[in-house]
């Protein structure tokens, strides 16, 4: 017969085991955090591909044609420059490239982009973009996270958090060859959102896109043994959670192990470009050394988007910062991306994916219409151009405008907050309702700002 002490000891242990068993059962049956979630309303887009031109392409040399700038080349700017500028600048500098109109839309494109010029009827240009920061670090953070002063979740993480992934065997947010500078990992971090929503980097800006892959994905340990090891680790970690309480870092670690295990089946197939036809590879420019690097990024972006990844970023880093040698370096940069971007848009359209894939192109700011040195342009957050395609935007249109020199956004101005609000809207998310409680208040990608740009919606 059990003594009173033995009965209490046995009961206490039993209750503890029951509690742990119940917690483990809850963990097993709980909906996976990356499971698809219902949007707030019917979406026009299911996914985003962001083509990031790190450094700041010049709006007046690419898509914002300014005849007055050519006419007044070498003259002083006839109105005041901003009170705060990043460097010394001089007189007006005409674009060294010619512009022509293309397509039924009559969009004006510089000779820098002869390939993109052929698909302008699929594009929606925003000519009145502006930001708040003239320095690369702050501007990159503002573009990617909505804040240039505090660490905040990236836009890919917010999309991942709001919608989940369409393929639970792959991350919901992938960034290919991301920059390690100007904010680095904070540009694809989940910050205070759960770690499962952070971006998964493939390579970095310092390596060729040939090496931009999930490392060690093949593995050397037999799959059944891996499963047993992960189950044991998970059991130990969940027991710790049951004892010590919530621990976001530990929970994120459990989820990352599970994701890595599942990715071993899905990721190698997506990463393997050898099955693509010769024609598709040529479409993306993989047959040309000048275009192969970014072309490979764009082709991988299509494959990951097609496989169900919600947000994919390709980065052309860090090349567009022409304080000097504008003519030589902008020409080289444009050559490297012109064919790959056109190939991506053409391929998405042919596969029926463009209609529900939002493609976004742009940098962290533009460049001054006035000269810096002999042949350069300084950072310029006051006016620059973005273009969007697919996913519910008006094709073959141009929205907003700058002044006659392309110096200031003038009509229908669009801030990064507005771009973020519009992107979320196209994905079926109300940017004012997509919130996360942290440090005593509700946070959102657009913070307390942002308006949907209804003028570009189809």
Residue pairs with C-beta under 8 A, 6 or more apart in sequence:
2 10
19 242
20 238
20 239
20 242
23 238
23 241
23 242
24 235
24 238
27 238
32 168
33 164
33 194
33 196
33 197
33 255
34 160
34 164
34 165
34 168
34 171
34 172
34 196
34 197
34 259
35 164
35 165
35 168
36 163
36 164
36 165
36 166
37 162
37 163
37 164
39 162
39 163
39 427
39 428
39 429
40 428
40 429
40 430
40 433
40 434
41 428
41 430
42 428
43 356
43 392
43 426
43 427
43 428
43 429
44 356
44 358
44 391
44 392
44 426
44 427
44 428
44 457
44 458
45 356
45 357
45 358
45 390
45 391
45 392
45 426
45 427
46 166
46 310
46 356
46 357
46 391
46 427
47 166
47 305
47 309
47 310
47 311
47 312
47 356
47 357
47 358
48 156
48 159
48 310
48 311
48 312
48 357
48 358
48 359
48 360
48 391
48 423
48 427
49 301
49 302
49 305
49 312
49 313
49 314
49 344
49 357
49 358
49 359
49 360
50 156
50 311
50 312
50 313
50 314
50 360
51 298
51 313
51 314
51 316
51 337
51 341
51 344
51 359
51 360
51 361
51 362
52 313
52 314
52 315
52 316
52 317
52 362
52 363
53 316
53 319
53 320
53 333
53 337
53 361
53 362
53 363
54 140
54 179
54 182
54 205
54 315
54 316
54 317
54 318
54 319
54 320
54 363
54 364
55 136
55 317
55 318
55 319
55 320
55 321
55 322
55 363
55 364
56 136
56 139
56 320
56 321
56 363
56 364
56 365
56 366
56 367
56 379
56 380
56 384
57 320
57 330
57 333
57 362
57 363
57 366
57 367
57 384
57 385
58 95
58 322
58 326
58 330
58 366
58 367
58 377
59 127
59 366
59 367
59 380
59 383
59 384
59 385
59 402
59 406
60 66
60 69
60 95
60 366
60 367
60 369
60 405
60 406
61 95
61 96
61 97
61 110
61 112
61 326
61 330
61 367
62 109
62 110
62 112
62 113
62 334
62 385
63 107
63 108
63 109
63 110
63 113
63 125
63 127
63 385
63 387
64 127
64 383
64 385
64 402
64 406
65 99
65 108
65 110
66 95
66 369
66 402
66 404
66 405
66 406
68 404
68 405
69 92
69 93
69 94
69 95
69 369
69 404
69 405
69 406
70 94
70 95
72 78
72 92
72 405
73 92
73 93
73 94
74 91
74 92
74 93
75 91
75 92
76 91
76 92
77 91
77 92
77 369
77 370
77 405
77 407
79 407
81 89
81 370
82 382
84 134
85 134
85 378
86 134
86 135
86 378
86 379
87 323
87 372
87 378
87 379
88 372
89 368
89 370
89 371
89 372
89 378
90 370
90 371
90 372
91 370
91 371
92 369
92 370
92 371
92 405
93 369
93 370
93 371
93 377
95 110
96 326
96 327
97 110
97 111
97 112
98 110
98 111
99 108
99 109
99 110
99 111
100 108
100 109
100 111
100 117
101 107
101 108
102 108
102 109
102 117
102 118
102 120
103 117
103 118
103 119
103 120
103 121
103 396
104 121
104 396
105 120
105 121
105 396
105 397
105 398
107 117
107 120
107 121
107 123
107 125
107 396
107 398
109 116
109 117
109 120
112 330
112 331
112 334
112 338
113 334
113 338
114 338
115 338
115 339
115 341
115 342
116 123
116 338
116 341
116 342
118 342
119 342
119 345
119 346
120 396
121 395
121 396
122 345
122 349
122 354
122 389
122 390
122 395
122 396
123 387
123 388
123 389
123 395
123 396
124 387
124 388
124 389
124 393
124 394
124 395
124 396
124 397
124 398
124 399
124 456
125 385
125 386
125 387
125 397
125 398
125 399
126 385
126 386
126 387
126 388
126 399
126 400
126 414
126 419
126 453
126 456
127 385
127 398
127 399
127 400
127 401
127 402
127 409
128 383
128 399
128 400
128 401
128 402
128 409
128 410
128 411
128 412
128 413
128 414
129 362
129 366
129 383
129 384
129 385
129 386
129 400
129 409
129 414
129 415
129 416
129 419
130 381
130 382
130 383
130 384
130 409
130 413
130 414
130 415
131 139
131 142
131 143
131 364
131 365
131 381
131 415
131 416
132 138
132 142
132 148
132 381
132 415
132 416
133 139
133 141
133 142
133 148
133 365
133 381
134 365
134 379
134 380
134 381
135 379
136 181
136 182
136 321
136 364
136 379
137 181
137 182
137 183
138 148
138 149
139 148
139 182
139 364
139 365
139 379
139 381
140 179
140 182
140 183
140 187
140 364
141 147
141 148
141 152
141 183
141 186
141 187
142 148
142 364
142 416
143 364
143 416
144 154
144 155
144 156
144 183
144 186
144 187
144 188
145 151
145 152
145 153
145 154
145 155
145 186
145 187
145 191
145 445
146 152
146 155
146 416
146 417
146 420
146 445
146 446
146 447
147 447
151 186
151 189
151 191
152 191
152 443
152 445
153 161
153 189
153 190
153 191
153 192
153 193
153 197
153 436
153 443
153 445
154 173
154 186
154 187
154 188
154 189
154 190
154 191
154 198
154 199
155 311
155 420
155 423
155 445
156 173
156 175
156 188
156 199
156 310
156 311
156 313
157 173
157 188
157 189
157 190
157 191
157 193
157 197
157 198
157 199
158 193
158 197
158 424
158 434
158 444
158 445
159 172
159 173
159 310
159 311
159 423
159 424
159 427
159 429
160 171
160 172
160 173
160 190
160 197
160 310
160 311
161 190
161 193
161 194
161 197
161 434
161 436
162 424
162 427
162 429
162 434
163 172
163 310
163 427
163 428
163 429
164 172
164 310
165 171
165 172
165 308
165 309
165 310
166 308
166 309
166 310
167 266
167 307
167 308
167 309
168 262
169 262
169 263
169 265
169 266
169 267
170 263
170 266
170 267
170 270
170 304
170 307
170 308
170 309
171 199
171 200
171 259
171 263
171 309
172 197
172 309
172 310
172 311
173 188
173 197
173 198
173 199
173 200
173 309
173 310
173 311
173 312
174 199
174 200
174 201
174 202
174 304
174 309
174 311
174 312
174 313
175 187
175 188
175 199
175 200
175 201
175 202
175 312
175 313
175 315
176 201
176 202
176 203
176 209
176 212
176 297
176 300
176 301
176 312
176 313
176 314
176 315
177 202
177 203
177 204
177 205
177 207
177 209
177 212
177 297
177 314
177 315
177 317
178 185
178 187
178 188
178 199
178 201
178 204
178 205
178 313
178 315
178 317
179 187
179 204
179 205
179 315
179 317
179 318
180 204
180 205
180 206
181 205
181 318
182 318
182 364
185 201
188 198
188 199
188 201
188 313
189 198
189 199
190 196
190 197
190 198
190 199
192 436
192 438
192 439
192 443
193 436
194 248
194 251
194 252
194 255
195 248
195 249
195 251
195 252
195 253
195 255
195 256
196 252
196 255
196 256
196 259
199 311
199 313
200 214
202 212
202 213
202 214
202 300
203 209
203 211
203 212
203 213
205 315
205 317
205 318
208 293
209 293
209 294
209 296
209 297
209 300
210 293
210 296
212 296
212 297
212 300
213 267
213 271
214 263
214 267
214 271
217 263
217 264
217 267
217 268
217 271
218 264
218 268
219 226
219 264
221 229
223 264
226 261
227 261
230 257
230 258
230 261
233 254
233 257
234 254
234 257
234 258
237 250
237 253
237 254
238 254
240 247
240 250
241 247
241 250
241 251
266 307
270 300
270 303
270 304
270 307
271 300
271 303
273 281
273 286
273 296
273 299
273 300
273 303
276 299
280 299
280 347
281 287
281 295
281 299
283 343
283 346
283 347
284 291
284 295
284 296
284 298
284 299
284 339
284 340
284 343
284 344
284 347
285 291
285 292
285 294
285 295
285 339
285 340
285 343
286 292
286 295
286 296
286 299
288 295
288 339
290 335
290 336
291 335
291 336
291 337
291 338
291 339
291 340
293 336
294 314
294 316
294 336
294 337
294 340
295 339
295 340
295 343
297 314
297 315
297 340
298 314
298 340
298 341
298 343
298 344
299 340
299 343
299 344
300 312
300 314
301 312
301 314
301 344
302 344
302 347
302 348
302 351
302 353
304 312
305 312
305 353
305 357
306 351
306 353
316 333
316 336
316 337
319 329
319 332
319 333
319 336
320 330
320 333
320 363
321 379
322 329
322 330
322 367
322 376
322 377
323 372
323 373
323 376
323 377
323 378
324 372
324 373
324 374
324 375
324 376
325 375
325 376
326 375
326 376
326 377
327 375
341 361
344 359
345 354
345 359
345 389
345 390
348 354
348 357
348 359
348 390
349 390
353 390
354 389
354 390
354 391
355 390
355 391
356 390
356 391
357 390
357 391
358 388
358 389
358 390
358 391
358 392
358 393
358 423
358 426
358 427
359 388
359 389
359 390
359 391
360 386
360 387
360 388
360 419
360 423
361 386
361 387
361 388
362 384
362 385
362 386
362 387
363 384
365 379
365 380
365 381
365 384
366 380
366 381
366 382
366 383
366 384
366 385
366 406
367 377
367 378
367 379
367 380
367 384
368 377
368 378
368 379
368 380
368 407
369 377
369 380
369 405
369 406
369 407
370 377
370 378
370 407
371 377
372 378
380 407
382 407
382 408
382 409
383 402
383 403
383 406
383 407
383 408
383 409
383 410
386 414
386 419
388 456
389 395
391 426
392 426
392 457
392 458
393 426
393 456
393 457
393 458
394 456
394 457
394 458
395 458
397 456
399 412
399 414
399 453
399 455
399 456
400 409
400 410
400 411
400 412
400 413
400 414
401 409
401 410
401 411
401 412
402 408
402 409
402 410
403 410
412 453
412 455
414 453
415 449
415 450
417 446
417 447
417 449
417 450
417 451
418 450
418 451
418 452
418 453
419 453
420 431
420 445
420 446
420 450
421 431
421 446
421 450
421 451
421 452
421 453
422 452
422 453
422 456
422 457
424 430
424 431
424 434
424 445
424 446
425 431
425 452
425 457
426 457
431 444
431 445
431 446
431 450
431 452
432 444
432 446
434 444
434 445
435 442
435 443
435 444
436 442
436 443
436 444
437 443
